[in-house]
Amino acid sequence: MSMNRRTVLTGMLAAGAGALVRAPRALSDTVPSSRTLSIPPLDNGRMEAGTRVFDLSLQAGNTEFFSGRPTPTIGVNGSFLGPTVRVRAGDAIGMRVTNALDIASTLHWHGLHVPAQADGGPHQVIAPGATWSPSFQIRQKAGLFWYHAHMMHRTGAQVNAGLAGLILVEDDEAASLGLPNEYGVDDIPLVIQDRRFRADGRFDYMSAMPDLMMGFKGDVILVNGTVAPELMLRRRRTRLRLLNGSNSRIYNIARSDGRSVHQIASDGSLLTRAVERRAVRLGPGERAEILIDVEPDSRLALISLPDDAGGRGPGMMGMMGGGGNDERFQILALRAGRLEGSETRLPARLIEVPSWEVRKAERTRTFVLGMGMMGGMMGGMGMGMRGGMGGMAMTINGKSMDMARIDEKVPLGATEIWEIRNATPLSHPFHIHDIQFRVLDRDSVPAGPHEHGLKDTVMVDPGETVRVITQFTDFADPNRPYMYHCHILEHEDAGMMGQFVVV
């Protein structure tokens, strides 16, 4: 994008957002008093001839986020969101995904290393009334993963409506560390999302120009589908497994009392060692696990602090009201009564995280994230998503997504460095299907200790260049591609996505 076009685009974004973006309604009197945090039900599947089988139904329903105002929603085995699918490393898995909706959809296993035909991306469409039955082996380190709709041009709308859930992978290595692991007691999953509501209770999705340009942002915070949630802590030390399941909002998660947390995991694995942090920044699609220690008879909250776009200052992001903004709001109230257990010393080291030597990388591929105008500066600026953001072109390496085009061919077994450059005024979370990677550096500065784990999604701030390294193993298929894309779902829907095959 030329400097002149970028300058005009930046001005448009600021002007549109300044008038329309609202702070999360969690700060206002319209939110009810605290409600008990809902914990997603745990689904361990059933064993059939050595395979762990899960039955998942995509279905429509109604959910009362506010009393007396039912919201039409969609979910998995329920009206909104889905169960936590729990598996072990090495398990043979059979998924039976039935689409009971009246629209086509998909279900992508975000972060899992699976064959392309089982990935659940936009090529694995499940028609209304059909059942999709992929099978694969769990080839992961212990960690928190998730599943969500990945329908071409419709991912944002379907995830906003509720098509998402968690995948919990366990292994012996992680179990030996003595970390909190009693699900729903001292091991708590938190799916953090934001939504907007109309007066009649329906979701208000994609109703303002900033929704198109910078991604949808809501003004009500949900955690596991609960508005104004409160969690009663039962142990002195609790493990919180965090997923940023929002379409575009960036969270900067901290304790309200200013004390530190210990981060123990990132997207795809535990870290090499626990890292003490004042705040944990999560872009859409990213995960982190933290430990919080509390005293009996105490109250505090998880909050989101103002975010400075990765240390680059609020700039454009501040004017647009999301990531890099000046908002501060509550995510989850925490209350402790008489607590069980006592604080225990964390292991000096957690796990050995797989890594790859830079000198052995066979190739560096560069991916430039871009956005500009189509057909003139404001030509066709409308609210439709299909075929571009109503005049906005979202691109990678100058190209918008084309289902019929393969953008990259990666040799099986290759170790590669992928360099992601952000040429836009927005922060973008970049997600790669099929693999987990290690973050090498940001603008040539080595990754910090909180990124010394496996990841599949990485934040790239305006003007920033991030390098990651990985190896493409196990699965080759010249005809079925994997995706790489921005995980701001509206940007993905508008074309900031590409395809690669492993050959």
N, C-alpha and C positions, 0 to 999 in steps of 0.2 A: 504494500500500500504506500503510495507517495506521501511525503510529509504534508502536502496541502490537503489531501483526502483524509489523512489521519487527524489533522487538526480540526477539520470540519466535523468528522465523526465524533471526536472527543467532545466538541462543543455541543453537538446534538444530544449525546448521552447525558451530559451534565444538565442541560436544559430540561430534558424530559424527566430525568429522575428527580430533580430538585422539587418538582411540584407534586410528584405522585408517590414517592416511597414513604412508607410509614414505619415507625418503630414497632417491634413486636408488641402485640396487645397484652403480653404478660406484664407490662408495666401499668396497665390501666385498670379501671374498676369493672370492665366488662367481663373479666375472667372470674369464674367462680372460686370459692375458697378451696384450699388444697384437697386433693383427692388421693386416695391410696394408689401408688404406682402399680399399673398392671404389669405382670411378668408374662412374657410369651410362653405358652405351654411347650413342654419339652417333648419332642418326638424322636424316639430311639429306633423307629422302624420295626420291622419284623424279619426274622430269618427264614429264608426259603432256599434250601439246597446250597447253603454256604454263602448266599448273597443277602445283604441287608437291604430290604425293599421298603420304599416310602411311597405312600399314596397321597398325592397332592392335588387338590381340586381348586381351580381358579373359579371363583364364584362371586356373584353380586349379593348385596345385602344393604342394611341400614345400620348406622352406628350413631349412638347418642353421645357426641362429644360435649354437648350442652343439653341439660335436662329439658325434655319436652320438644327438642328440635332435632329430629332424626336427619342424618346426612346420608344420602345415597353413596355407597362406597363399594369397592371390590377388594377381595382379599384371597388368601390361600387357606383352605379348610376353615374359613370363618369370614366375617364381614369386612375386616380391615387388618392388614398385615397377615402374617402366617406364623406357624409354629417354629421354634428353634430346632432345626434338624441336627441331631448330635451323632457324630460318627467318630471312628478311630482310624489313625493312619494305618494303611494296609487293607482296610475293608474293601470288599467288592460290593458295589452299590448298584441298585436298580431303582430308578425313579419312574413312577407311573403318574404322569402329569395330565390330568383331564381338564379340558377347557369347557366349563359349564356356563361360560359367558355367551353373549350374543355377538361378540366381536372377536376377531383373531388376536392372538397374543403370543408371547414367548416367555420362557423362564431361563434366565442366564445365571450360571453359578459363578458369581463374581469372585475372582481370586483363585479358583480351583484350576489345577493343571489336568485338563481332560482332552480327549480327542476333539478335533474341530467339529465333527458331526454331533457331538454331545454337548457342545458349548452353550447352546441356548441363545445364540445371538440372533440377528435379524433374518438369517437364512433358515433357522429352525422354527418356522411359524407353526403354531397349533391352531387349526381351524376350530370354529365353534362346534362343540360336540365331539371333537377328536381327542385321542389320547396319545401323548408322545412318551416313548419308553426308552430313554437313553440308559446306558450302563457304562460304568467306569470304575477304576480303582482310586482310592484316596491316596494321593502321592504328595502329601503336604506335611510340613511341620505343624505342631499344635498351634492353633490360632483361631481368630474370629473371622469368618467369611460371611457372605450373604448372597441371597438370590433375589432377583428382581426382573420385572418386565424389560424387554429390550426390543420392542417392536419398532420397525423403521418409521420415522416421523411421529411416533406415538409414545415413545418411552416416557417423556415428561408427564404426559397426561395420565398414563396408566400407573406410574409409580405414585404420582400425586393422589390418585384415587385409592391406593392401598396395596398394590401388587409388589410386595417385598417381604422378606423375612431373613432370619439369621441361620448360619451354618456354623456349628461349633465342632472343631476338629481337636481331638485329644491324642496324646501319645505318651509312652512310658517315660521319655526324657523329661517332659514338662511335669508329669505327675510326681516325679521323684523330688521335686524342689520344695515341697511343703507349702506352696502358695494356696490361698483360699480357693476352694473348688467345689463348694456345695451350692449347686445351682439354686438361685432364688433366695438363698440365705446369706452367704458371704461372697457369692459369685453372681453378680447382677448384670444382665445385659441391658444396655440402654440404646434404643433406636431413637435418635434425635432428629426431629423433622419440624418444618414450619409450614403453616397452612393459612389461607384466608377463607373466611366464611361470609356468605350472604345472610341477610336477615332471616330468611326462611330455613337456614341450617345447611343449605347446599354449599359445596366448595366453590370458591370464587377463583377460578384458574385462568390465567392469561387474559386479563381484562384491562391491562394498562400497557402503554408503549414500553416502559422500562422492562416489563416481563420478557419482551421479545429481544431486546438488545443485550441485557446483562443477565438474563435468567430469572425465573420466577422466584419471588420471595414472599413469604407469608408474614402475618402479623400476630399469629398465635403459635406458641411453641408446644409441640406434642412430644412426649417421651413414651415410647411403647404404645402410642395412641391415646395417652392420658393427657388431658389439659390440666395445668397447674398441679403437677404430680408431687407427691411426698412419699419418701421412702423411710420406713422405720428400720434403723440399723440395729442388728442383733449381736454383732461381734465388734471387738475393738479395731480390728483390721478388716476392711472389705475391699474386694476386687471389683472394679467397675469396668465392664467391657463396652467401650464407646464405639458407636457407628454414627458417622454423619450421613444420615439417610435423606437429607434434604436435596431438593433439586439443584439449588445453586448457592445457598447461604454457607458462609464460612464461619466456624465457631472458634473462639479462643477460650478454652475451658479452664476454669480455675475454681479454687475454694473461696467462698465469700469472706472467710476470716483471714485471708492473706497467707495462710500456711501453705507449704509446698505439698505436692503429691509426688509419688514415685511412679514414673512410667516404666512398665515392664515389657510392653509389646507394641509392635506396630502392625501393619496390615496383615502380613503373612507369617509371622513368627514372633516368639519372644526376642528381646534384645540380648546382646551379649552380657549386659549387666543393667541393673536398675539405674535409672537416671532421675535425680531430684529436679523437679521443675515447678516453677510458679504458675505456668499456664501451658496448655497443650493445644496447639492450633491444628484444626481438622478441616480440610476441604471436603466437598461432596465425594462420597465413595470411600474416603479414608477411614481407617479404624485405629484405635489405640486402646491399650489396657493400662489402668492406673490402680494403685493401691492408696487408700485413704485411711488414716488412723484417727480415731476420735476418742474423746473422754466420755464417761457415763453422764447422763442427764445434760446433754449438750444439744444445741441446734446450730445448723449452718446450712449452706446451700452450695450447689454447683451453679456457677454463673458463667456467662460469656462476657469477656472483657472487650473493650475496644481493640480493634485489630489494625495493625499498621502495614498491611500488605507485605509481610515478611521483612519488616524493618525499612521499607522504602517510603514510609510516611503515607498518610491517608490519600493525598492526591486525588486522582479521578475516582478511586474506589470510595473515598469518603463522600464525594458528591453523589455517588450512585447508591449509597445506602446498603452495601453488602460487602463482605470481605474488605479489609482496609477501611472500616467505618468507625464512627465514634459511639456506637451503641453499646450499652451495658444492660444486661437483663438476666433474670433468673431462668435457669433450666430445670432444676430439680431441688426441692426442699429436702433436707436430711435431718432426721430427728433420732437421737439416741436416748435410750432409757438405761436400765440395768444391762450392762454388756457382758457377754461371755468371752472367755479367752483372754490372752494377753499379747501384747506386741512381741513379735519374735524377730530376730535378726534376719535380714534378707541375705541370701547367699551372695558372696562376693562376685561370683559369676553365675549367670543363668544358663545359657546354652552356647554351643559353638554354632554360629550362624554360617551357612554356606556362603562362600565368596568366590570370586573369579579374578584372576590376575589380569590387570590392564594390558600388560605386555603380550598376553596370549590372545587378546581380542583380534579377530580376523577382519573386522570391518567396523567403521563408525558410520551410522546413518543419522542424518539430520532431519528434524521435523520442525518446520516453522509454523506457528499458530498465527493465523491472520483473520482479520475481519474488515469488511469494507462495504461499499454500496453497490447495488445492482441496478442497471438501467437508469443511471443518473442518481444524483444525491438522494432524492426522496422518492424516486419513481417507484410506484407500487407499494409504498409503505402502508401495509395493512396488518390485520391481526391473524392472517392465515399462516400456518407453519409449513405447509407442504411446499417443497421446492425452494426453500429459503425463508429467511425471517421477514417476509413481506417487504423485500427491498434490501435486507441485510444479507451479505454473503459471509458465511462462516467457513473457513478453509484450513487445510493443512497442506503446506507446500504449494499454496496457490490453487488447490483443487477442493471442491466440495464433494461429499460422499457420493459415489456411484456404485450401486450394488453389482453392476456388471463389470467393474474395473478392479483388477488386482494391482495394488500400489507397490507392494514389496514382495520379493521372494527370498526367503531365508533358508539356507541349507540346514538340514537336520544335523544337530550336534554342534552347530556354530556358536562360538562365544562372541557377542557383539556389544558395542557401546551404542546406545541411542542417545542422541543429543537433542533436547527439546528447547527450542528458542521461542520466546513469547514476544511477538511483534505487535501486541495489542495493548490498549490501556486498561485491560481487565486481568485479574488473576484467573488462571485456568488449572483445574486438576486433570492431569493427563493419566489415563488408564490404559494398560496393555493387557489384552486377554492372553490366556494360555500359560503365562510364566509369572514367576516372582523375580524381582530384581533387587540389586543393591544400589543405593544412591551413592555416586562417586563424589560429586562436587556441585556447587552452585556458584556460577561466575568464577570458576577456578578455585574457590574456597572449599576445602574438604567438608563432607557432610558431618554434621554434629552427632554426638553420641545417641541422641534420640532417634536418629535415622540409621542406626547400626543394626537393623533387622531387615527381614525380607519385606518387600513392598510390591504392590501392583498399581498403586495410584500415587502420584506425586504432584504437589502444588508447584506451579511455575508462575511467578509474579511478573508484573509488567516489565518488559525489557530484560528479563532474567534468562539465563541459559543454564539448564540443569542437565547433567550427564548421568546416565544409569548404565549398569552392566548386567548382563544375564547370559544364560545359555539355553538354547532351544533344543530340548531333548524329547525322546520317547515317541512323539507322534508326528508323522508326515502325511500330508494329504494335498495333492496339487489342485484339487477341485473345490475343496471346502475351506474358506478363509476364516481367520480370526480377525477381530477388530482392534484398532487403537483409536482413542478418541478423547475429547474433552468430556469430563463427567459432570459439567453443568449440563443438565439433561436437555434444556432448550437449545443449547449450542450444538450438542450432538444431533438433535432432531433437525437442526437447520444446516447440517453439513460438515461440522468440524469432526470428521471421522474418516478413517481410511481402513484398508483391508490388507492383510498379509497372509501368505500361505507358507507353510514349512514343507520343503521338498527334499 
